[in-house]
Amino acid sequence: MPHIQIFPAQTAYPSREAFAEALGQLRASGEYRLVGGNPIPELPAGSIVLFRYADEVVGEAIVREYRRMWGFLPYEKYLFLNLLTESGGGLEHKNSTVLMASRWTTRTRRTYNNWLNLASHEFFHAWNVERIRPAELEPFDFTKANPTPSLWLAEGFTQYYGPLLIRRAGQSTTDEFLTSLSGTLNGVVTGPGRLYGSPQEMSLRAPFVDAAAALAPTNPNIFTSYYPYGAIIGLALDLQLRGREKPLSLDDFMKRMWKTHGAPEKPYKPADIQAALAQTTGDAKRQSVGQRRSVDTGEGHTGVREAENGGDDKRHDF
């Protein structure tokens, strides 16, 4: 397996001398080694702690699960850059990601799980977004907004898979996974924002809501984020595909997207999503996803038009 490296938040930090020495080793050899030391509270926020991710049980298990799902890793070397800050969030790149986490992240199971979900989310972007890309994001133009109607898939499906692959890797419990997922589902289903736009329409509002000025400061209830919106679409589509007479899963759809758009580096448009779903199921009549306005608890399912499910109650093993 290609060498994986991560920079985690720790409660014990290296000395400045040890940190400088480690950076020198990094430049000289390209290898990342564990840097230990006594706690030093004066280490400034934004510092980086180094250790070899592939040598750690948790990290290796998760990366192994990613490779099992996709069948490959799309890079020779991947870097997780974890910045010790008192804020949160992450930003993906093609062969690395920058994560931000508090120095106290590892103190409780809940905060550690949140950090692990962030790392997994950004890692999934190595496939989905960095290589399976919405066409509207290219060519890059950082002087203006580049809206795309497909963030519900680019970010939403990524949000679904992040904790799912942690669960599959055995690094979270079923209860932890379902508690998180049920909170996401509850927020989308009970929130009023879904009544004001489809997942595609919500995606197009990104320039006004994602690290930007509020869309409507006096009425925040008209927006449902494409992150949870898309995650629940992913869940609904996954369950529908698994419930077919010949079971499939969302993995099959994502692999189809990789084959048609990721591997050849061909950005996709909304119609290509529908085509990939039709190719996955072999049924062109059931190919619409991400276009419905609301999430229903009855016949309609989170922007996914009814797919064949056999009508029976099946156990879905995630």
C-alpha positions as CSV (number, residue, x, y, z in Angstrom):
1,M,0.0,0.0,0.0
2,P,1.4,3.5,-0.8
3,H,2.7,5.3,2.2
4,I,0.0,7.3,4.0
5,Q,0.9,10.1,6.3
6,I,-1.2,12.1,8.7
7,F,-0.7,15.1,11.0
8,P,-3.1,14.5,14.0
9,A,-4.1,16.7,16.9
10,Q,-2.3,15.5,20.1
11,T,-2.4,16.4,23.7
12,A,1.4,16.0,24.0
13,Y,3.5,18.2,21.7
14,P,7.1,18.0,20.5
15,S,9.7,20.6,21.5
16,R,10.5,23.2,18.9
17,E,13.9,21.6,18.4
18,A,12.4,18.2,17.7
19,F,9.8,19.8,15.4
20,A,12.4,21.6,13.4
21,E,14.5,18.4,13.2
22,A,11.5,16.5,12.0
23,L,10.9,19.1,9.2
24,G,14.5,18.7,8.2
25,Q,14.1,15.0,7.9
26,L,10.9,15.5,5.9
27,R,12.7,17.7,3.4
28,A,15.6,15.3,3.2
29,S,13.9,12.0,2.9
30,G,10.2,12.5,2.3
31,E,9.4,10.3,5.3
32,Y,7.3,11.4,8.2
33,R,8.2,10.0,11.7
34,L,6.5,10.1,15.0
35,V,7.6,13.2,17.0
36,G,7.1,12.7,20.7
37,G,7.9,15.0,23.7
38,N,6.5,16.6,26.8
39,P,3.5,18.8,26.7
40,I,4.5,22.4,25.9
41,P,1.4,24.7,26.2
42,E,3.3,27.5,24.5
43,L,3.3,25.7,21.1
44,P,1.3,28.2,19.0
45,A,-2.0,27.4,17.3
46,G,-1.4,26.4,13.7
47,S,1.6,24.1,14.6
48,I,1.7,20.7,13.0
49,V,2.3,17.4,14.8
50,L,3.8,14.6,12.7
51,F,3.5,10.9,12.8
52,R,3.2,8.1,10.2
53,Y,-0.4,7.4,9.6
54,A,0.1,4.0,7.9
55,D,1.8,2.7,11.1
56,E,-1.3,3.5,13.2
57,V,-4.0,0.9,13.5
58,V,-7.0,3.2,13.1
59,G,-5.6,5.0,10.1
60,E,-4.4,1.9,8.3
61,A,-7.8,0.2,8.8
62,I,-9.7,3.2,7.3
63,V,-7.4,3.5,4.3
64,R,-7.6,-0.2,3.8
65,E,-11.4,0.1,3.7
66,Y,-11.2,2.9,1.2
67,R,-9.0,0.7,-1.0
68,R,-11.4,-2.3,-0.6
69,M,-14.4,-0.2,-1.7
70,W,-12.8,1.5,-4.7
71,G,-10.3,-1.3,-5.6
72,F,-7.4,1.1,-5.7
73,L,-5.9,4.3,-4.2
74,P,-5.6,7.1,-6.7
75,Y,-2.2,8.5,-5.6
76,E,1.3,7.5,-4.8
77,K,1.5,9.5,-1.6
78,Y,-1.1,11.3,0.4
79,L,-0.7,13.9,3.2
80,F,-3.1,14.8,6.0
81,L,-2.1,18.2,7.3
82,N,-3.7,18.7,10.7
83,L,-3.4,22.2,12.0
84,L,-3.8,22.8,15.7
85,T,-6.3,25.6,15.9
86,E,-9.4,26.5,18.0
87,S,-11.5,26.3,14.9
88,G,-12.6,23.4,12.7
89,G,-13.0,22.5,9.1
90,G,-11.0,21.0,6.3
91,L,-10.0,21.6,2.7
92,E,-9.3,18.9,0.2
93,H,-6.5,18.8,-2.4
94,K,-5.7,16.2,-5.0
95,N,-3.1,14.4,-3.0
96,S,-3.5,16.0,0.5
97,T,-5.9,17.7,2.8
98,V,-5.7,20.4,5.4
99,L,-7.6,19.7,8.6
100,M,-8.2,22.1,11.5
101,A,-8.8,20.9,15.0
102,S,-8.5,21.9,18.6
103,R,-5.5,20.6,20.5
104,W,-8.1,18.9,22.8
105,T,-9.8,17.0,20.0
106,T,-8.6,13.6,21.3
107,R,-9.8,14.1,24.8
108,T,-13.3,12.6,24.4
109,R,-14.8,9.9,22.2
110,R,-17.3,12.3,20.7
111,T,-14.8,15.0,19.7
112,Y,-12.4,12.4,18.4
113,N,-15.1,10.8,16.3
114,N,-15.9,14.3,14.9
115,W,-12.3,14.7,13.9
116,L,-12.1,11.2,12.4
117,N,-15.3,12.0,10.4
118,L,-13.6,15.2,9.1
119,A,-10.5,13.3,8.1
120,S,-12.5,10.6,6.3
121,H,-14.7,13.2,4.6
122,E,-11.7,15.0,3.2
123,F,-10.0,11.8,2.2
124,F,-13.1,10.7,0.2
125,H,-12.6,13.9,-1.8
126,A,-9.5,12.3,-3.3
127,W,-11.9,10.5,-5.5
128,N,-15.1,12.5,-5.3
129,V,-14.5,16.2,-6.3
130,E,-10.7,16.1,-6.9
131,R,-11.1,13.5,-9.7
132,I,-14.8,13.0,-10.2
133,R,-15.5,16.6,-10.8
134,P,-18.6,18.8,-11.6
135,A,-18.0,20.4,-15.0
136,E,-19.0,23.9,-13.7
137,L,-15.9,24.0,-11.5
138,E,-13.6,24.0,-14.5
139,P,-11.6,25.9,-15.7
140,F,-10.6,27.3,-12.4
141,D,-11.4,31.0,-12.0
142,F,-10.7,32.3,-8.5
143,T,-11.8,35.8,-9.4
144,K,-15.5,35.0,-9.3
145,A,-18.0,32.4,-8.1
146,N,-18.2,29.1,-9.9
147,P,-21.7,27.8,-9.0
148,T,-22.6,24.2,-9.8
149,P,-25.9,22.3,-9.3
150,S,-24.1,19.2,-8.3
151,L,-22.7,19.9,-4.8
152,W,-25.4,17.6,-3.3
153,L,-23.3,14.8,-4.9
154,A,-19.9,16.3,-4.6
155,E,-20.2,17.2,-0.9
156,G,-23.4,15.4,0.1
157,F,-22.4,11.9,-1.0
158,T,-19.0,12.6,0.6
159,Q,-20.6,13.4,3.8
160,Y,-22.5,10.1,3.7
161,Y,-19.5,8.1,2.9
162,G,-17.1,9.6,5.5
163,P,-18.6,8.1,8.6
164,L,-19.9,5.0,6.7
165,L,-16.4,3.9,5.7
166,I,-15.2,4.5,9.3
167,R,-18.0,2.2,10.4
168,R,-17.1,-0.4,7.8
169,A,-13.5,-0.2,8.9
170,G,-14.6,-1.1,12.5
171,Q,-13.4,2.2,13.9
172,S,-16.8,3.3,15.1
173,T,-19.8,1.4,16.5
174,T,-23.1,0.9,14.7
175,D,-24.8,3.0,17.4
176,E,-22.3,5.8,16.8
177,F,-22.9,5.7,13.0
178,L,-26.7,5.5,13.3
179,T,-26.9,8.3,15.9
180,S,-25.0,10.6,13.6
181,L,-26.9,9.6,10.5
182,S,-30.3,9.9,12.3
183,G,-29.4,13.4,13.3
184,T,-28.6,14.3,9.7
185,L,-31.9,12.7,8.5
186,N,-33.9,14.4,11.2
187,G,-32.5,17.8,10.3
188,V,-33.3,17.5,6.6
189,V,-36.7,16.0,7.0
190,T,-38.0,18.3,9.7
191,G,-36.3,21.5,8.5
192,P,-38.4,23.9,6.4
193,G,-35.6,24.7,4.0
194,R,-36.2,21.7,1.7
195,L,-39.6,23.2,0.8
196,Y,-37.8,26.1,-0.9
197,G,-35.6,24.3,-3.4
198,S,-34.3,21.0,-4.8
199,P,-30.8,19.7,-4.0
200,Q,-29.6,21.2,-7.2
201,E,-31.1,24.6,-6.4
202,M,-29.5,24.5,-2.9
203,S,-26.2,23.6,-4.5
204,L,-26.4,26.7,-6.6
205,R,-26.7,28.9,-3.5
206,A,-23.2,27.9,-2.2
207,P,-21.6,31.2,-3.0
208,F,-24.1,32.8,-0.6
209,V,-23.8,30.4,2.3
210,D,-20.5,28.4,2.4
211,A,-18.1,30.6,4.3
212,A,-19.8,33.7,2.8
213,A,-22.4,36.2,3.8
214,A,-25.6,34.8,5.0
215,L,-28.2,34.0,2.3
216,A,-31.0,35.6,4.3
217,P,-30.0,36.9,7.7
218,T,-33.7,37.6,8.6
219,N,-35.0,34.2,7.4
220,P,-32.5,31.4,7.7
221,N,-35.2,28.8,7.2
222,I,-35.3,28.9,3.4
223,F,-32.0,27.0,3.0
224,T,-31.0,23.3,3.6
225,S,-27.3,22.7,3.2
226,Y,-26.4,20.5,0.3
227,Y,-24.1,18.6,2.7
228,P,-26.8,16.9,4.7
229,Y,-29.3,17.1,1.8
230,G,-27.0,15.1,-0.4
231,A,-26.0,12.7,2.4
232,I,-29.6,11.7,2.9
233,I,-30.1,11.3,-0.9
234,G,-27.0,9.0,-0.8
235,L,-28.6,7.1,2.1
236,A,-32.0,6.8,0.3
237,L,-30.4,5.7,-3.0
238,D,-28.1,3.3,-1.3
239,L,-31.1,1.6,0.5
240,Q,-33.1,1.5,-2.8
241,L,-30.2,-0.1,-4.7
242,R,-29.7,-2.6,-1.9
243,G,-33.4,-3.5,-1.9
244,R,-33.5,-4.5,-5.6
245,E,-34.1,-8.1,-6.7
246,K,-30.5,-8.2,-7.7
247,P,-28.9,-6.1,-5.0
248,L,-26.6,-3.2,-5.8
249,S,-25.3,-0.4,-3.6
250,L,-24.2,3.2,-3.8
251,D,-20.7,1.8,-4.2
252,D,-21.6,0.5,-7.6
253,F,-22.9,3.9,-8.7
254,M,-19.7,5.7,-7.4
255,K,-17.5,3.2,-9.2
256,R,-19.5,3.8,-12.4
257,M,-18.9,7.6,-11.9
258,W,-15.2,6.8,-11.5
259,K,-15.1,4.8,-14.7
260,T,-17.0,7.3,-16.8
261,H,-15.6,10.5,-15.3
262,G,-12.9,10.0,-12.7
263,A,-10.5,7.8,-14.5
264,P,-10.7,9.6,-17.9
265,E,-10.7,13.0,-16.0
266,K,-13.9,14.0,-17.8
267,P,-15.9,16.4,-15.6
268,Y,-19.6,15.6,-15.3
269,K,-22.8,17.5,-15.8
270,P,-26.1,16.8,-14.1
271,A,-27.4,14.7,-17.0
272,D,-24.3,12.5,-16.7
273,I,-25.3,11.7,-13.1
274,Q,-28.6,10.4,-14.3
275,A,-26.9,8.4,-17.1
276,A,-24.4,6.8,-14.7
277,L,-27.3,5.7,-12.5
278,A,-29.1,4.3,-15.5
279,Q,-26.0,2.4,-16.5
280,T,-25.6,1.1,-12.9
281,T,-29.1,-0.2,-12.6
282,G,-29.5,-1.2,-16.3
283,D,-32.9,0.5,-16.3
284,A,-33.1,3.8,-18.1
285,K,-36.6,4.4,-16.8
286,R,-35.4,4.8,-13.2
287,Q,-32.5,7.3,-13.4
288,S,-33.6,10.5,-11.7
289,V,-31.8,11.6,-8.6
290,G,-31.2,14.9,-6.9
291,Q,-33.9,16.8,-8.7
292,R,-37.0,16.6,-6.4
293,R,-37.8,19.6,-4.2
294,S,-38.7,17.9,-0.9
295,V,-37.9,15.0,1.3
296,D,-40.9,12.9,2.0
297,T,-41.5,10.3,4.6
298,G,-44.0,8.5,2.4
299,E,-43.7,7.5,-1.2
300,G,-40.9,10.0,-2.2
301,H,-37.4,9.5,-0.9
302,T,-35.1,12.5,-0.6
303,G,-34.8,13.5,-4.2
304,V,-34.6,9.9,-5.4
305,R,-37.3,8.8,-7.7
306,E,-38.8,5.4,-6.9
307,A,-36.5,2.6,-7.8
308,E,-37.5,-1.1,-7.7
309,N,-37.2,-2.4,-4.1
310,G,-39.0,-5.7,-4.3
311,G,-41.5,-4.6,-1.6
312,D,-40.0,-6.7,1.2
313,D,-38.3,-5.6,4.4
314,K,-34.6,-6.4,4.1
315,R,-31.8,-5.8,6.5
316,H,-29.2,-3.5,5.0
317,D,-25.7,-4.3,6.2
318,F,-23.5,-1.2,6.1
